[in-house]
Amino acid sequence: MINIYFKTIRDKKFKKVDQFRVGSWINVEDATVEDLEKIAELSDLEYFDLQDSLDNYELPRIERQDDKTLIFIRNPAEKSELYTQVLTIVLSKKYLITISPGKNEIISSLLEQSTQLATTQQAKLLIKVLLKIAQRFTSKIKEARGNVLRRKKTLGAIDSRDIAELSENEEILSQYISALVPMTSVIEALIARKSVHMYEEDEDLLQDLQVAIKQSADNCTVSIKSIRSLRDSYQVIFTNELNKTIKVLTTLTIFLTIPTIVASLFGMNVGLPFETNPLGFVYILGIIAIGILLALIIFVYKKWL
């Protein structure tokens, strides 16, 4: 679905318009092949140049086509098969174009906000979008890291759900790293190539943004290491608990084996001690008790209990 927005510096919010006009912002959500063909016609690009916009696994990169710049980046998405989604930004002399294969909450929220930026200020709008993406990454990384830290506080009361949540957080952070690391190269290329006209303060913002993205990637790496360390601790705890359980069951088995052996011996249909003694049953119970007591003493002495 193609929507067209136009805004001057005097306007408070982006206005949706019906006609394509120079200096407008064209936003494509739930993009289809037909939408990309229309965008290719408007921007003087080939459909082949835009088809990667529909690839959910596309990695961040930047391309230059004559006087047009294509930027492929990724931003955090809601829980799904992938925890990031691709966003394509096309900078041309006439339009700023954003393309998403699904609904992009960052672009939608930005279009609804009040801002002093105009749609003709492509460089500033591009930086604004990148800043929003960086902020969303920072927020999501803090959320995942908070989940990990909470698991550390309940180390003694863990279950399979905790393990599953840790694995999910690890997958989220891994996907974030896969998006953040190439994004630093994209921003570096924007600064070096002068792909779009920028003022000095815009370049300073991009450099600060590059540092912030690197820090976010480092935070992801640290959090993943914490998850793996915590999971190793869980494994040690599970192993110890399993060993204790097996030890208790083995001890009970040995203790129960003693009366079983005695009862089996005195259950034979042959002449046996105490068969005519009225207190024979008591004596047999005494033998069993002594056997269990001796086994218990040995276990305690060997520190098997």
C-alpha positions as CSV (number, residue, x, y, z in Angstrom):
1,M,0.0,0.0,0.0
2,I,1.5,3.3,-1.1
3,N,0.9,6.5,1.0
4,I,2.2,9.9,0.1
5,Y,3.0,12.5,2.8
6,F,4.1,16.1,2.4
7,K,5.1,18.6,5.1
8,T,6.7,22.0,5.2
9,I,8.7,23.5,8.2
10,R,5.6,25.5,9.2
11,D,3.4,22.4,9.4
12,K,3.2,20.5,12.7
13,K,2.4,17.1,11.3
14,F,2.9,15.2,8.1
15,K,-0.1,15.5,5.8
16,K,-1.3,12.7,3.6
17,V,-1.8,13.9,0.0
18,D,-3.2,12.2,-3.1
19,Q,-0.8,13.3,-5.7
20,F,2.9,12.5,-6.1
21,R,4.8,15.8,-5.8
22,V,8.4,16.7,-5.6
23,G,9.7,16.8,-2.1
24,S,7.2,14.3,-0.7
25,W,7.7,11.3,1.4
26,I,6.4,8.1,-0.1
27,N,5.8,5.3,2.4
28,V,5.1,1.8,1.2
29,E,3.8,-0.8,3.8
30,D,2.8,-4.4,3.1
31,A,4.7,-3.9,-0.1
32,T,3.7,-6.0,-3.2
33,V,5.3,-6.5,-6.5
34,E,2.9,-4.0,-8.1
35,D,3.9,-1.4,-5.5
36,L,7.6,-1.9,-6.2
37,E,7.0,-1.6,-10.0
38,K,5.2,1.7,-9.3
39,I,8.1,2.9,-7.1
40,A,10.6,1.8,-9.7
41,E,8.8,3.9,-12.3
42,L,8.7,7.0,-10.0
43,S,12.3,6.8,-8.9
44,D,13.8,5.8,-12.3
45,L,15.1,2.6,-10.8
46,E,14.8,-0.9,-12.1
47,Y,12.5,-3.4,-10.3
48,F,15.5,-5.6,-9.9
49,D,17.1,-2.9,-7.7
50,L,14.1,-2.9,-5.4
51,Q,13.1,-6.5,-5.2
52,D,15.3,-7.1,-2.1
53,S,12.9,-4.9,-0.2
54,L,10.6,-7.9,0.0
55,D,13.3,-10.2,1.3
56,N,12.7,-10.6,5.1
57,Y,16.3,-11.9,5.5
58,E,18.1,-9.0,3.7
59,L,21.1,-7.7,5.6
60,P,21.8,-4.0,6.0
61,R,23.8,-2.5,3.1
62,I,23.9,0.6,0.9
63,E,23.9,0.9,-2.8
64,R,24.4,3.9,-5.2
65,Q,22.5,4.0,-8.5
66,D,23.4,7.1,-10.5
67,D,22.0,10.0,-8.4
68,K,19.9,7.7,-6.2
69,T,20.8,5.9,-2.9
70,L,19.3,2.7,-1.7
71,I,19.7,1.9,2.0
72,F,18.7,-1.5,3.4
73,I,18.5,-1.6,7.2
74,R,16.7,-3.7,9.8
75,N,14.8,-2.6,12.9
76,P,13.3,-4.5,15.8
77,A,10.0,-6.2,15.2
78,E,7.4,-7.8,17.4
79,K,7.8,-11.4,18.4
80,S,7.6,-13.6,15.3
81,E,9.9,-16.0,13.4
82,L,12.3,-13.0,13.0
83,Y,12.8,-10.4,15.6
84,T,13.9,-7.8,13.1
85,Q,12.4,-6.7,9.9
86,V,13.9,-5.1,6.8
87,L,13.3,-1.4,5.9
88,T,14.4,0.1,2.6
89,I,15.0,3.8,2.2
90,V,15.4,5.3,-1.2
91,L,16.8,8.8,-1.6
92,S,16.3,10.5,-4.9
93,K,16.2,14.1,-6.2
94,K,12.4,14.1,-6.1
95,Y,11.3,11.8,-3.3
96,L,12.2,10.1,0.0
97,I,10.8,6.6,-0.2
98,T,10.5,4.0,2.6
99,I,9.5,0.4,1.8
100,S,8.5,-2.3,4.3
101,P,7.3,-5.8,3.5
102,G,4.9,-5.5,6.5
103,K,3.7,-2.9,8.9
104,N,6.6,-0.8,10.3
105,E,5.7,0.6,13.7
106,I,8.7,3.0,13.8
107,I,7.8,4.6,10.5
108,S,4.1,4.8,11.5
109,S,4.9,6.4,14.8
110,L,7.2,8.9,13.2
111,L,4.6,9.9,10.7
112,E,2.1,10.5,13.5
113,Q,4.5,12.7,15.6
114,S,4.8,16.4,15.5
115,T,8.2,17.5,14.2
116,Q,9.8,20.6,12.8
117,L,11.3,18.6,9.9
118,A,10.0,19.0,6.3
119,T,9.7,16.2,3.8
120,T,12.2,18.1,1.6
121,Q,14.9,17.7,4.3
122,Q,15.9,14.2,3.2
123,A,19.2,14.0,5.2
124,K,17.5,15.1,8.5
125,L,14.6,12.7,7.9
126,L,17.0,9.9,7.2
127,I,18.9,10.6,10.4
128,K,15.6,10.8,12.3
129,V,14.6,7.4,11.1
130,L,18.0,5.9,12.0
131,L,17.9,7.5,15.5
132,K,14.4,6.0,16.1
133,I,15.7,2.6,15.0
134,A,18.7,2.9,17.3
135,Q,16.5,3.9,20.2
136,R,14.2,1.0,19.6
137,F,17.2,-1.4,19.6
138,T,18.5,0.1,22.8
139,S,15.1,-0.3,24.5
140,K,14.7,-3.9,23.3
141,I,18.3,-4.9,24.3
142,K,17.7,-3.4,27.8
143,E,14.5,-5.4,28.1
144,A,16.2,-8.7,27.1
145,R,19.1,-8.0,29.5
146,G,16.6,-7.3,32.3
147,N,15.1,-10.7,31.7
148,V,18.5,-12.3,32.0
149,L,19.3,-10.4,35.2
150,R,16.0,-11.5,36.8
151,R,16.9,-15.1,36.1
152,K,20.1,-14.7,38.0
153,K,18.1,-13.8,41.1
154,T,16.1,-16.9,41.0
155,L,19.0,-19.3,40.3
156,G,17.8,-21.8,42.9
157,A,14.2,-22.1,41.6
158,I,14.5,-22.7,37.9
159,D,12.4,-24.8,35.6
160,S,12.1,-25.6,31.9
161,R,10.3,-22.3,31.2
162,D,13.3,-20.3,32.4
163,I,15.5,-22.3,30.0
164,A,13.1,-21.6,27.2
165,E,13.0,-17.9,27.9
166,L,16.8,-17.7,28.1
167,S,17.1,-19.4,24.7
168,E,14.5,-17.0,23.2
169,N,16.4,-14.0,24.6
170,E,19.6,-15.4,23.2
171,E,18.0,-15.8,19.7
172,I,16.6,-12.2,19.9
173,L,20.0,-10.7,20.8
174,S,21.8,-12.8,18.1
175,Q,19.4,-11.4,15.5
176,Y,20.0,-7.9,16.8
177,I,23.8,-8.3,16.4
178,S,23.3,-9.5,12.9
179,A,21.4,-6.3,12.2
180,L,23.5,-3.9,14.2
181,V,27.0,-4.8,13.0
182,P,26.3,-4.2,9.2
183,M,24.4,-1.0,10.2
184,T,27.6,0.5,11.4
185,S,29.1,0.0,8.0
186,V,26.1,1.6,6.4
187,I,26.4,4.7,8.5
188,E,30.1,4.8,7.8
189,A,29.5,4.7,4.1
190,L,26.9,7.5,4.4
191,I,29.5,9.7,6.1
192,A,32.3,8.8,3.7
193,R,30.5,8.8,0.4
194,K,28.4,11.9,0.9
195,S,25.5,10.0,-0.6
196,V,23.1,12.7,0.5
197,H,23.8,16.4,1.2
198,M,24.4,17.0,4.9
199,Y,25.4,19.8,7.1
200,E,28.2,19.5,9.6
201,E,25.8,19.0,12.5
202,D,24.1,16.2,10.5
203,E,27.5,14.4,10.1
204,D,28.1,14.8,13.8
205,L,24.8,13.2,14.5
206,L,25.6,10.3,12.2
207,Q,29.0,9.8,14.0
208,D,27.3,9.8,17.4
209,L,24.7,7.3,16.0
210,Q,27.5,5.1,14.7
211,V,29.0,5.0,18.2
212,A,25.6,4.3,19.8
213,I,25.0,1.4,17.4
214,K,28.4,-0.1,18.2
215,Q,27.6,0.2,21.9
216,S,24.3,-1.6,21.4
217,A,26.1,-4.4,19.5
218,D,28.6,-4.7,22.4
219,N,25.7,-4.9,24.9
220,C,24.2,-7.7,22.9
221,T,27.5,-9.6,23.0
222,V,27.8,-9.1,26.7
223,S,24.2,-10.2,27.3
224,I,24.7,-13.3,25.2
225,K,27.7,-14.3,27.2
226,S,25.7,-13.8,30.4
227,I,23.0,-16.0,29.0
228,R,25.4,-18.8,28.1
229,S,27.1,-18.5,31.5
230,L,23.7,-18.6,33.3
231,R,22.7,-21.6,31.2
232,D,25.9,-23.4,32.2
233,S,25.1,-22.7,35.8
234,Y,21.6,-24.1,35.3
235,Q,23.2,-27.3,33.8
236,V,25.4,-27.7,36.8
237,I,22.5,-27.3,39.1
238,F,20.4,-29.7,37.2
239,T,23.3,-32.2,37.2
240,N,23.8,-31.9,41.0
241,E,20.1,-32.3,41.6
242,L,20.0,-35.3,39.4
243,N,23.0,-36.8,41.2
244,K,21.3,-36.2,44.6
245,T,18.1,-37.9,43.4
246,I,20.0,-40.9,42.0
247,K,22.0,-41.1,45.3
248,V,18.8,-41.1,47.4
249,L,17.1,-43.7,45.2
250,T,20.2,-45.9,45.2
251,T,20.4,-45.8,49.0
252,L,16.7,-46.7,49.4
253,T,17.2,-49.5,46.9
254,I,20.1,-50.9,49.0
255,F,18.2,-50.6,52.3
256,L,15.2,-52.3,50.8
257,T,17.4,-55.1,49.3
258,I,18.5,-56.2,52.8
259,P,15.0,-57.2,54.1
260,T,14.3,-58.7,50.6
261,I,17.3,-61.0,50.9
262,V,16.5,-62.0,54.4
263,A,12.8,-62.6,53.7
264,S,13.8,-64.6,50.6
265,L,16.1,-66.9,52.6
266,F,13.6,-67.5,55.3
267,G,10.9,-68.1,52.7
268,M,12.5,-71.2,51.4
269,N,10.6,-74.5,52.0
270,V,13.5,-76.1,53.9
271,G,14.5,-76.4,57.5
272,L,15.6,-73.0,58.8
273,P,16.8,-71.4,62.1
274,F,14.0,-70.1,64.4
275,E,11.3,-72.1,62.6
276,T,10.1,-73.6,65.9
277,N,11.0,-70.6,68.0
278,P,7.9,-68.6,69.0
279,L,10.0,-65.4,68.8
280,G,11.5,-66.3,65.4
281,F,9.8,-63.5,63.6
282,V,11.1,-61.0,66.0
283,Y,14.6,-62.4,65.6
284,I,14.3,-62.1,61.8
285,L,13.2,-58.5,62.1
286,G,16.2,-57.9,64.4
287,I,18.5,-59.3,61.8
288,I,17.0,-57.0,59.1
289,A,17.3,-54.0,61.4
290,I,20.9,-54.8,62.2
291,G,21.7,-55.2,58.5
292,I,20.1,-51.8,57.6
293,L,21.8,-50.1,60.6
294,L,25.2,-51.5,59.4
295,A,24.6,-50.3,55.9
296,L,23.6,-46.8,57.2
297,I,26.8,-46.6,59.3
298,I,28.9,-47.5,56.3
299,F,27.1,-44.9,54.1
300,V,27.6,-42.2,56.7
301,Y,31.2,-43.1,57.3
302,K,31.9,-43.0,53.5
303,K,30.0,-39.7,53.2
304,W,27.7,-41.2,50.6
305,L,24.7,-39.6,52.3
